[in-house]
């Protein structure tokens, strides 16, 4: 597979990318990851004005590339925002990469990709997908500059049905090889340390995308109780769960039907399992998020979703984002060398 080095001058190998977590990945995180030789994203979610403000903040500290691009990316939810407004933002800001995820239909990726490329021809387009069939479909219809393969261990939103990266990445890699498709692959989902990065590289990924690990970064826009819960969590596959319940808490679920989300298990979910009516769960949730702690009560008593992947049990300390990137890169190389020495 092709390297991403030509697309992202100044980045170091192995490539570490922060996930474009909406409302969480702000300018401060993207800048810190960029300065450490990774690639930083700002997450737009549904608030494009806020995203534009964060890009503006980041731009004050960045030098544009030789191609005239900002050396960071912006992530958009394709189902939730108008493509014309996104194209206007991209035309004005010219990020190095636009990350697109969660379309209403997989067919929507094609017009979105076309619109982004027309707005800023040198901006790269990365697509997030969760299955082999989807990867092949978008590779042929969109020819993205990279594809992020999100496995089922990932925190936050993703495909309700799917596999972990341990099988998803190599199966896509082999499927692409069989059709002579040369598009770089990034792995996401359950990867939080250097050993996970090393494994992803062996599986066929060119780089990795981390979300849960960066929830421990000081530069992440996160409530202190949320971060404390991340650092306290152990046995990530047990203390997190995937469910559509989390997107039904504020009201009617607006996400596409094939999407659910992985969160730490909170009181709202426990009530759901116990058979409490959704109207009562929503009432309690509304009261909780209006409090000072915004529903992130301590000791697992919160009612708001706290997105986290199964790797959360390996996230044990608050650090700067730069230290996280450097530590993971160093540990990944050490892990690869250690295994090689045993062979």
C-alpha positions as CSV (number, residue, x, y, z in Angstrom):
1,X,0.0,0.0,0.0
2,X,1.1,3.6,-0.6
3,X,2.5,5.6,2.2
4,X,0.8,8.8,3.4
5,X,4.1,10.6,3.7
6,X,3.6,12.4,0.4
7,X,0.2,13.6,1.4
8,X,1.3,14.8,4.8
9,X,4.7,16.5,4.8
10,X,6.3,16.8,8.2
11,X,4.7,13.8,9.7
12,X,6.7,11.0,11.2
13,X,6.4,7.2,10.9
14,X,4.5,5.4,12.2
15,X,1.7,7.9,11.5
16,X,-0.4,8.7,14.5
17,X,-3.7,10.5,13.9
18,X,-6.2,11.9,16.4
19,X,-9.8,11.0,15.6
20,X,-11.9,14.0,14.6
21,X,-14.1,13.7,17.7
22,X,-16.9,16.3,17.4
23,X,-16.9,18.8,20.3
24,X,-13.8,17.1,21.8
25,X,-11.1,17.4,19.2
26,X,-10.5,21.2,19.1
27,X,-7.7,23.3,17.8
28,X,-5.6,22.7,20.9
29,X,-5.5,18.9,20.3
30,X,-5.0,19.1,16.5
31,X,-2.1,21.5,17.0
32,X,-0.4,19.4,19.7
33,X,-0.6,16.3,17.6
34,X,0.7,18.1,14.6
35,X,3.6,19.6,16.5
36,X,4.6,16.1,17.7
37,X,4.8,14.8,14.1
38,X,1.4,13.2,14.0
39,X,-1.6,14.4,12.0
40,X,-4.2,16.5,13.9
41,X,-7.9,16.7,13.2
42,X,-10.6,19.1,14.3
43,X,-14.0,17.4,14.7
44,X,-16.9,19.4,13.2
45,X,-19.8,17.3,14.3
46,X,-23.0,19.3,13.4
47,X,-21.8,22.8,14.5
48,X,-19.9,24.2,11.4
49,X,-19.6,27.6,12.9
50,X,-17.8,26.3,15.9
51,X,-15.6,24.1,13.7
52,X,-14.7,27.1,11.6
53,X,-13.8,29.1,14.7
54,X,-11.5,26.2,15.8
55,X,-9.8,26.1,12.4
56,X,-9.3,29.8,12.6
57,X,-7.6,29.5,16.0
58,X,-5.4,26.7,14.7
59,X,-4.4,28.7,11.6
60,X,-2.9,31.4,13.8
61,X,-0.2,28.9,14.8
62,X,0.3,27.1,11.6
63,X,2.4,27.6,8.5
64,X,0.7,26.6,5.3
65,X,2.3,23.8,3.2
66,X,4.0,24.3,-0.2
67,X,0.6,23.4,-1.6
68,X,-1.1,26.3,0.2
69,X,-2.9,24.0,2.7
70,X,-3.3,24.1,6.5
71,X,-1.3,21.1,7.8
72,X,-4.3,19.8,9.8
73,X,-7.6,18.2,8.9
74,X,-11.3,18.6,9.6
75,X,-13.8,15.8,10.1
76,X,-17.5,16.0,9.0
77,X,-20.6,13.9,9.6
78,X,-22.0,13.5,6.1
79,X,-25.5,12.8,7.3
80,X,-25.8,15.8,9.6
81,X,-24.5,18.8,7.7
82,X,-25.2,20.3,4.2
83,X,-22.5,19.5,1.7
84,X,-22.6,23.0,0.2
85,X,-21.8,24.6,3.6
86,X,-19.0,22.1,4.1
87,X,-17.6,22.9,0.7
88,X,-17.7,26.6,1.4
89,X,-15.8,26.0,4.7
90,X,-13.2,23.9,2.9
91,X,-12.8,26.4,0.1
92,X,-12.1,29.1,2.6
93,X,-9.9,27.2,5.0
94,X,-8.1,24.7,2.7
95,X,-7.2,22.0,5.2
96,X,-4.8,19.3,4.1
97,X,-7.4,16.6,4.7
98,X,-11.1,16.4,4.9
99,X,-12.4,13.3,6.8
100,X,-15.9,12.2,5.9
101,X,-18.0,9.6,7.9
102,X,-21.5,8.4,8.6
103,X,-23.4,9.2,5.3
104,X,-27.1,8.5,5.2
105,X,-26.2,6.1,2.3
106,X,-22.8,4.8,1.2
107,X,-23.7,6.3,-2.3
108,X,-23.6,9.8,-0.7
109,X,-19.8,9.5,-0.4
110,X,-19.4,10.1,-4.2
111,X,-21.0,13.5,-4.5
112,X,-19.5,14.6,-1.2
113,X,-16.0,13.6,-2.4
114,X,-16.6,15.4,-5.7
115,X,-17.8,18.6,-3.9
116,X,-14.7,18.7,-1.6
117,X,-12.3,18.2,-4.5
118,X,-14.0,21.0,-6.5
119,X,-13.9,23.3,-3.5
120,X,-10.2,22.7,-2.8
121,X,-8.5,20.5,-5.4
122,X,-5.3,19.9,-3.4
123,X,-7.2,18.9,-0.2
124,X,-7.1,15.1,0.4
125,X,-10.3,13.2,1.1
126,X,-10.3,10.4,3.7
127,X,-13.3,8.2,4.1
128,X,-14.2,6.3,7.3
129,X,-15.9,2.9,6.7
130,X,-16.5,-0.3,8.7
131,X,-16.7,-3.2,6.3
132,X,-14.9,-4.9,3.4
133,X,-17.7,-4.4,1.0
134,X,-18.0,-0.7,1.7
135,X,-14.2,-0.3,1.4
136,X,-14.3,-1.8,-2.1
137,X,-17.3,0.2,-3.1
138,X,-15.9,3.6,-2.1
139,X,-12.5,2.7,-3.5
140,X,-14.0,2.3,-6.9
141,X,-16.6,5.1,-6.8
142,X,-14.7,7.8,-5.0
143,X,-11.0,6.9,-5.2
144,X,-10.3,8.5,-1.8
145,X,-6.8,9.5,-0.8
146,X,-7.0,7.2,2.2
147,X,-9.6,4.9,3.9
148,X,-10.0,4.7,7.7
149,X,-11.1,1.2,8.7
150,X,-13.0,1.5,11.9
151,X,-13.3,-1.7,13.8
152,X,-16.1,-2.7,16.3
153,X,-13.8,-2.0,19.3
154,X,-13.9,1.7,18.6
155,X,-15.5,4.1,21.0
156,X,-18.1,6.6,19.8
157,X,-20.2,6.1,16.7
158,X,-19.6,3.4,14.1
159,X,-21.3,0.6,12.2
160,X,-23.6,-1.5,14.2
161,X,-22.4,-4.6,12.4
162,X,-18.7,-5.1,11.8
163,X,-15.4,-6.7,12.8
164,X,-12.5,-5.7,14.9
165,X,-9.4,-4.4,13.1
166,X,-7.6,-7.7,13.7
167,X,-9.6,-9.2,10.8
168,X,-11.0,-6.1,9.1
169,X,-7.7,-4.6,8.1
170,X,-6.1,-7.6,6.5
171,X,-9.3,-8.6,4.7
172,X,-9.6,-5.2,3.1
173,X,-5.8,-5.2,2.4
174,X,-6.1,-8.5,0.6
175,X,-9.3,-7.5,-1.2
176,X,-7.5,-4.3,-2.5
177,X,-4.4,-6.3,-3.5
178,X,-6.6,-8.7,-5.5
179,X,-8.1,-5.7,-7.5
180,X,-4.8,-3.8,-7.7
181,X,-6.3,-0.9,-5.6
182,X,-3.5,1.2,-4.1
183,X,-5.2,3.3,-1.4
184,X,-3.5,3.8,2.0
185,X,-5.4,2.2,4.9
186,X,-5.6,3.5,8.5
187,X,-6.8,1.4,11.4
188,X,-9.0,2.6,14.2
189,X,-10.7,0.8,17.1
190,X,-9.2,-0.5,20.3
191,X,-5.7,0.9,19.5
192,X,-4.3,2.9,22.4
193,X,-0.6,2.1,22.7
194,X,2.5,1.3,20.8
195,X,1.8,-2.5,20.8
196,X,-1.5,-1.8,19.2
197,X,0.1,0.4,16.6
198,X,2.7,-2.3,15.8
199,X,-0.1,-4.9,15.4
200,X,-2.0,-2.6,13.0
201,X,1.1,-2.0,10.9
202,X,1.7,-5.7,10.5
203,X,-2.0,-6.2,9.6
204,X,-1.5,-3.9,6.6
205,X,-2.4,-0.4,7.9
206,X,-0.2,2.6,6.9
207,X,-1.1,4.5,10.0
208,X,-3.5,4.5,13.0
209,X,-6.3,6.7,14.3
210,X,-6.7,7.1,18.1
211,X,-9.7,8.5,19.9
212,X,-10.0,6.9,23.4
213,X,-6.3,7.4,24.1
214,X,-6.5,11.1,23.4
215,X,-9.4,11.5,25.9
216,X,-6.6,11.5,28.4
217,X,-4.8,14.4,26.7
218,X,-4.8,17.7,28.5
219,X,-5.5,19.5,25.2
220,X,-8.8,17.6,24.7
221,X,-12.0,19.5,25.3
222,X,-13.4,17.2,27.9
223,X,-15.2,17.5,31.3
224,X,-13.0,16.6,34.2
225,X,-15.4,13.9,35.4
226,X,-15.5,12.3,31.9
227,X,-11.7,12.2,31.8
228,X,-11.6,10.8,35.4
229,X,-14.0,8.0,34.3
230,X,-11.7,7.1,31.4
231,X,-8.6,6.9,33.6
232,X,-10.4,4.8,36.2
233,X,-11.9,2.3,33.7
234,X,-10.5,-1.2,33.6
235,X,-11.5,-4.3,31.5
236,X,-12.6,-2.2,28.6
237,X,-14.6,-4.9,26.9
238,X,-16.8,-5.3,30.0
239,X,-17.2,-1.6,31.1
240,X,-18.1,-0.4,27.7
241,X,-21.0,-1.5,25.4
242,X,-22.4,-0.7,22.0
243,X,-26.0,0.4,21.9
244,X,-28.4,2.8,20.1
245,X,-29.7,3.8,23.5
246,X,-27.1,6.4,23.9
247,X,-28.4,8.4,20.9
248,X,-31.9,8.1,22.1
249,X,-31.2,9.8,25.4
250,X,-31.6,13.5,24.3
251,X,-34.7,12.6,22.2
252,X,-35.4,10.8,18.9
253,X,-32.3,9.2,17.4
254,X,-31.1,11.3,14.4
255,X,-28.3,9.0,13.3
256,X,-28.5,6.7,10.3
257,X,-30.0,3.3,11.1
258,X,-26.8,1.3,10.5
259,X,-25.0,3.4,13.2
260,X,-24.8,2.7,17.0
261,X,-22.2,3.9,19.5
262,X,-19.9,2.5,22.2
263,X,-19.9,4.2,25.6
264,X,-18.9,3.5,29.1
265,X,-21.8,1.8,30.8
266,X,-23.7,4.6,32.6
267,X,-26.9,4.7,34.7
268,X,-29.0,5.4,31.7
269,X,-27.9,2.1,30.1
270,X,-28.4,0.2,33.3
271,X,-32.0,1.5,33.5
272,X,-32.5,0.5,29.9
273,X,-31.4,-3.1,30.6
274,X,-33.6,-3.2,33.6
275,X,-36.6,-2.3,31.4
276,X,-37.2,1.3,32.5
277,X,-39.3,3.2,29.9
278,X,-37.4,5.4,27.5
279,X,-39.5,8.4,28.5
280,X,-38.3,8.1,32.1
281,X,-34.7,7.5,31.1
282,X,-34.9,10.7,29.0
283,X,-36.4,12.6,31.9
284,X,-33.6,11.6,34.2
285,X,-31.0,12.3,31.5
286,X,-32.4,15.8,30.9
287,X,-32.1,16.6,34.6
288,X,-28.6,15.2,34.8
289,X,-27.1,17.1,31.9
290,X,-28.5,20.4,33.2
291,X,-26.5,20.0,36.4
292,X,-23.0,21.4,36.9
293,X,-21.4,18.0,36.1
294,X,-23.4,17.8,32.8
295,X,-24.5,14.3,33.6
296,X,-20.9,13.0,34.0
297,X,-21.4,12.1,37.7
298,X,-18.5,10.4,39.4
299,X,-18.1,6.7,40.3
300,X,-20.1,5.5,37.3
301,X,-23.3,7.2,38.3
302,X,-23.5,9.5,35.3
303,X,-26.4,9.5,32.9
304,X,-24.7,11.1,29.8
305,X,-23.0,8.9,27.3
306,X,-19.2,8.8,27.7
307,X,-17.8,7.5,24.4
308,X,-14.9,5.1,24.8
309,X,-13.4,2.1,23.1
310,X,-12.5,-1.3,24.5
311,X,-8.9,-0.1,24.8
312,X,-9.9,2.2,27.6
313,X,-8.6,-0.1,30.3
314,X,-5.1,0.6,29.0
315,X,-5.5,4.4,29.4
316,X,-4.2,5.1,32.8
317,X,-2.7,8.5,33.0
318,X,-3.4,12.1,31.9
319,X,-0.7,13.4,29.6
320,X,0.0,16.0,27.0
321,X,-1.0,15.0,23.5
322,X,2.6,15.5,22.3
323,X,3.8,13.0,24.9
324,X,1.2,10.5,23.9
325,X,2.2,10.7,20.3
326,X,5.9,10.4,21.0
327,X,5.4,7.6,23.6
328,X,3.2,5.5,21.2
329,X,5.6,6.0,18.3
330,X,8.6,5.0,20.4
331,X,6.8,2.0,21.9
332,X,5.5,0.8,18.5
333,X,9.1,0.7,17.1
334,X,10.3,-1.1,20.2
335,X,7.5,-3.7,20.0
336,X,8.3,-4.4,16.3
337,X,12.0,-4.7,17.1
338,X,11.4,-7.0,20.1
339,X,9.3,-9.4,18.0
340,X,11.8,-9.3,15.2
341,X,14.6,-10.2,17.5
342,X,12.7,-13.3,18.7
343,X,12.2,-14.7,15.2
